[in-house]
Amino acid sequence: MDTFTDHTGVAVPLDIANCDTDQIIPARFLRRAVDDPDYARFLLADLRFNADGSERDFVLNQPAFRDASIVVADRNWGCGSSRENAVTALRKNGIRVVVAPSFGDIHYNNCIKRGVLPIRLSTQVCAELRSRLHANPGAELSADLESQILRGPGNLSYSFEIESFDKQRLLSGLDDIELTLRYGDEIRAFEQQRNTDFDWLSA
């Protein structure tokens, strides 16, 4: 996966508490291939589009937020079912950072595995950030993973916590497969020794 060191981009405020993964990507899209040219439209599709495909009055459809790459959400973002597609839909829209007071546990881990930085900040701070973003459409935030600092409009600066293992995975760009392959020599040595110790298995 892509490494994550720091990212600066337009931030979009999403005032949706308990936004579950079925809202992030509705179930009817789960069988669609990730290289589908329409995949980006699946993100929050029922909030963004009418049944005929026309745009609804939704914040992501506003010109200032169309190219947003950072989401500032409300509490319990990504709760519900454990669908990796929810993070895929974020990535297909260029989203690299999600800021929220809390996350669904599985969705949080899926973000880490797909190169999206999930930042937990207090409910008050997230509400203040969303208010500032509504008042200043197109404003940018900047997330520095190494220093664990989020900077925002008006010279605001917030420190955030992240597990050291998750931090290193993002900095190194290691998904589950790449993380496993780092131990390729040890795995091969184990398999060779197993074949020697239990040669009767292949007899």
N, C-alpha and C positions, 0 to 999 in steps of 0.2 A: 504494500500500500504506500501511498505518498507519505513522506515525512511531514511532521508538523513542528516548526520551531516558533514562528510568530506569524501573525496574520492581521492585516488591517483592511477593513472594508465597510461598506454601508451596512448599517444595522436596521433591522425591521422589528418593530414592536408587535408582539402577538399577545393580545389580552385574553387568552383562553386558559382558564384553569382546568386541570385534569384533561389536557389534550392527549387522548390516547392514540395508540398506533393505528387504529382503524380510521381515525380522522387524518392522521399524517399521511397514510396511504390506504384508501378503502380496499376491502378484501377482494373486490372484483378485479383488481389490477395485479394480484399477487402472482398470477401465472404468466404474466407478460415478461418477455425476455428483457434483460437489463440493457441490451443494445437497441431496444425499441426507440425510434427517434422521438416518440411522444412521451417517453418516461418522465421527463421533467414536469409534464402537466399533471401527473398523478399526485404530486405533493399537495396535500390539503385540497384535493380536487373538488369535493362537495362544497367547500367554502369559497373556492375561487371561481367555479364555473356552474352555469345553469345546465339543465339536461341537454339543451341543444348545442352546448359547447361555448356559448357566449359568456363573456366575463361578468361576474357579479361585482357588487360594490364591496370589495375586500381589500385590505391594506396591501397585500402583495401585488395587487393589480394597479396600484397607484404608481405613476411614472417614477417618482423618487425612490421607490422601494423595489422596482422590478429586478434590479441587479444586486439586491442585497446578498451578502455572503455571511452575515452574522444574524442570528435570531436571538432576541431577548423575549423570553416567554414568562408565563406565570407558573405557579406551583404545579408539581407532579407532571411535568412534561414527559411524554412517552410512556405513560402507564398502559396497562392492558396487555394484549398478547405479545408474544416474543418474536415479532417478525423483523428480520434483518432488512427487509425491503424498505422499512421506514427510514433507515439511515441511507440506503441507496437512493431513495427519492430526494433526501436532503442533498446528497453529493451531486446528483444529476442537476440540481439547481445551483450548484456552486457554493453551497453552505459548508463552511469549515468550522464554525463555532456556534454553540448553543449555550446561552446563559439563562439560568432558571434557578428558583429557590430550591427545587428538588426535582428528581428524575425518577422514572420507573427504573428499577435496578437493572433489568435485562437490557433495556434500551440504552442506559448509560454505558454498559459494557460493550454493546454493539457499536456505539459511537467510537469508543476507544479502538475497537478492532477495525474500523473502517476509516480512520483518520480524521474524525470529527472531534474537536475538543469540547467536552461538556464542562461548563464552569458553574459551580454552585455559589450563589451569592444570596444574601438575605432577601426575604420577601420585600422589605422596605426599599432596599437598594434596587432590586429589579423593577419595582413599581416606579421609582424615581427615574431610572434609566428609560423605561418605556414612555413616561411622561415627557422627558426631554426629547426623545426621538419623534414623538408625535408633534411636538412643537417645532422641531427642526428637521423636517423630512430630508433624507439624504445624508444626515450626519453619520460620521464614521466612528467605529470603535477599533481599538487595537489590542490584541491579546498576545502577550509574550509568555510562552510556556516556560522558557528557561528561568526567568525571574518570577514567574507566576503572578503577573500583574496584568490587569485589564484597565486600559485607559479609555476615557470617553470625553464627550463634549464638556467644555468649560474647565479643562485641565483636571477632570476628575480621575482618580486613580484608586483601584481596588485590588487588594491581594486575594488570591484564591488558593484553596488547598486541592491537592491531587495526590493519589498514592504514588510513591516513587516508582513502582513497577509500571503503572500505567503511563507515567510521565516518560519513562525511558522507551517504552514501546512506541509512543507517538514521536518522540525525538528521533528514533532510529527507523521508524516506518515499518514496524514488524507486525504483520497480522499473524493469526494462529499458525498457518502453514510455514511462513518465514521464520517464526519463532522456533518451531520444531526443527526446521532444517539447519538451524545453528548447531544442533546437537547430532548432525549427521554422522560424524566419526564415531561418537559414542554408541549410537544406535547400531551402526554396522558392526562394531566390535562386540556388542552384546549379542547380535544375531549369529555371528561367527562362533562365539563361545557357546551359545545355546545349541548350535548344530553339532558342536564337538561333544558337549555333555549329554545331549539327548539324541545321538545319531540314530537311535532306533525309531525316532518319529518319522524319519524319511526313508526307512527301510521298506 
